[in-house]
């Protein structure tokens, strides 16, 4: 005779997996941040004047 139903076992597995994910997550200060895109230059391109 089984003491645990299939549903209770599945619920326990799901709970433990979620708990492991939470407990072993990287701290927020250690998480990878998305790379910042370089801002588009707003000034026109500067070019050297030809030497005369």
C-alpha positions as YAML, in Angstrom:
chain: A
units: angstrom
residues:
- id: 1
  name: UNK
  ca: [0.00, 0.00, 0.00]
- id: 2
  name: UNK
  ca: [1.30, 3.46, -0.96]
- id: 3
  name: UNK
  ca: [1.38, 6.24, 1.58]
- id: 4
  name: UNK
  ca: [1.84, 8.98, -1.02]
- id: 5
  name: UNK
  ca: [-0.34, 9.71, -4.01]
- id: 6
  name: UNK
  ca: [1.15, 10.51, -7.39]
- id: 7
  name: UNK
  ca: [-0.12, 14.07, -7.15]
- id: 8
  name: UNK
  ca: [1.49, 14.67, -3.77]
- id: 9
  name: UNK
  ca: [4.81, 13.26, -4.97]
- id: 10
  name: UNK
  ca: [4.73, 15.47, -8.10]
- id: 11
  name: UNK
  ca: [3.90, 18.52, -5.96]
- id: 12
  name: UNK
  ca: [6.79, 17.74, -3.62]
- id: 13
  name: UNK
  ca: [9.22, 17.36, -6.54]
- id: 14
  name: UNK
  ca: [8.09, 20.67, -8.04]
- id: 15
  name: UNK
  ca: [8.40, 22.43, -4.68]
- id: 16
  name: UNK
  ca: [11.92, 21.09, -4.07]
- id: 17
  name: UNK
  ca: [13.08, 22.05, -7.57]
- id: 18
  name: UNK
  ca: [11.77, 25.60, -7.15]
- id: 19
  name: UNK
  ca: [13.42, 25.82, -3.75]
- id: 20
  name: UNK
  ca: [16.78, 24.67, -5.14]
- id: 21
  name: UNK
  ca: [16.55, 27.25, -7.94]
- id: 22
  name: UNK
  ca: [15.83, 29.98, -5.41]
- id: 23
  name: UNK
  ca: [18.50, 28.94, -2.91]
- id: 24
  name: UNK
  ca: [21.29, 28.56, -5.45]
- id: 25
  name: UNK
  ca: [20.57, 31.65, -7.53]
- id: 26
  name: UNK
  ca: [23.41, 34.09, -7.98]
- id: 27
  name: UNK
  ca: [23.12, 37.11, -5.70]
- id: 28
  name: UNK
  ca: [21.61, 40.12, -7.46]
- id: 29
  name: UNK
  ca: [24.92, 42.00, -7.39]
- id: 30
  name: UNK
  ca: [26.63, 39.06, -9.14]
- id: 31
  name: UNK
  ca: [24.10, 38.61, -11.94]
- id: 32
  name: UNK
  ca: [25.19, 39.29, -15.49]
- id: 33
  name: UNK
  ca: [24.00, 42.64, -16.73]
- id: 34
  name: UNK
  ca: [23.06, 43.16, -20.36]
- id: 35
  name: UNK
  ca: [25.74, 45.01, -22.29]
- id: 36
  name: UNK
  ca: [24.97, 48.67, -22.76]
- id: 37
  name: UNK
  ca: [24.80, 49.86, -26.33]
- id: 38
  name: UNK
  ca: [27.10, 52.74, -27.16]
- id: 39
  name: UNK
  ca: [25.04, 55.88, -27.70]
- id: 40
  name: UNK
  ca: [24.89, 57.21, -31.24]
- id: 41
  name: UNK
  ca: [27.11, 60.27, -31.62]
- id: 42
  name: UNK
  ca: [24.95, 63.35, -31.91]
- id: 43
  name: UNK
  ca: [27.70, 65.67, -33.23]
- id: 44
  name: UNK
  ca: [28.74, 65.42, -36.87]
- id: 45
  name: UNK
  ca: [31.90, 63.49, -37.53]
- id: 46
  name: UNK
  ca: [35.03, 65.56, -37.03]
- id: 47
  name: UNK
  ca: [37.59, 65.31, -39.79]
- id: 48
  name: UNK
  ca: [41.07, 66.74, -39.91]
- id: 49
  name: UNK
  ca: [41.52, 69.62, -42.34]
- id: 50
  name: UNK
  ca: [44.00, 68.97, -45.10]
- id: 51
  name: UNK
  ca: [47.41, 70.48, -44.40]
- id: 52
  name: UNK
  ca: [48.15, 73.51, -46.60]
...
